[in-house]
């Protein structure tokens, strides 16, 4: 499904309601703790995510549940290839939500 036209650099538009619903569905996890942390974050900040933050969240959601929880609780820090400025910035927002 095509979204709004975005600039070549990924744009900075917030996710549309349909994109946000898809992101919420993708964020459903096997660990309740992850569901609660990510759900609360999306409730508060989901409509303000720019394209880079959206991509960073999708990268985090590819992780196994326990690794994701460790990152969310700051027990560990991202390692390459996941370690990027966008992922670190999003983690800081997730941790403060």
URGI-V818381 format. One record per backbone hydrogen bond with DSSP energy under -1.0 kcal/mol. CO is the residue of the C=O (numbers start at 1). NH is the residue of the N-H. E is the energy in kcal/mol with one decimal. If there is no record, write none. Layout:
CO_NH_E + CO_NH_E
This chain:
7_10_-1.8 + 16_20_-3.1 + 17_21_-2.3 + 18_22_-2.2 + 19_23_-2.5 + 20_24_-2.5 + 21_25_-2.3 + 22_26_-2.7 + 23_27_-1.8 + 25_28_-1.2 + 31_35_-2.0 + 32_36_-2.8 + 33_37_-2.5 + 34_38_-2.8 + 35_39_-2.5 + 36_40_-2.3 + 37_41_-1.9 + 38_42_-2.8 + 39_43_-2.3 + 40_44_-1.9 + 41_45_-3.4 + 42_46_-1.7 + 45_48_-1.8 + 50_54_-2.5 + 51_55_-2.3 + 52_56_-2.2 + 53_57_-2.5 + 54_58_-2.2 + 55_59_-2.1 + 56_60_-2.2 + 57_61_-2.3 + 59_62_-1.1 + 60_63_-1.7 + 64_68_-2.4 + 65_69_-2.6 + 66_70_-2.1 + 67_71_-1.8 + 68_72_-2.8 + 69_73_-2.3 + 70_75_-2.7 + 70_76_-1.3 + 71_74_-1.3 + 79_82_-1.6 + 84_88_-2.6 + 85_89_-2.5 + 86_90_-2.3 + 87_91_-2.7 + 88_92_-2.1 + 89_93_-1.7 + 90_94_-2.9 + 91_95_-2.8 + 92_96_-1.1
